[in-house]
């Protein structure tokens, strides 16, 4: 059986100003890119430690190396929206796999 390292599809969205049709503007989340990733649920211990330092997290996302994910972006995965809960990290420093903590957005 072949295991796919990045079995999930995640949509990257970012706020953009768009015309409201009445001479003003409104902001909307618009797709920027779609990436292959592995979205994982942290262990109970990882969640507890994150809450102790007041940086709650709901998921970890692993994805192929890239440096263009920014804190003002959101990720859409399985109908839910996540914000970056930390800075993306280069796993092992080899420019191969990145990891970032995600926080569920309920707004």
Helices and strands as residue ranges (DSSP letters): E 8-19, E 25-40, H 44-52, E 59-64, E 73-77, E 80-84, E 89-91, E 97-104
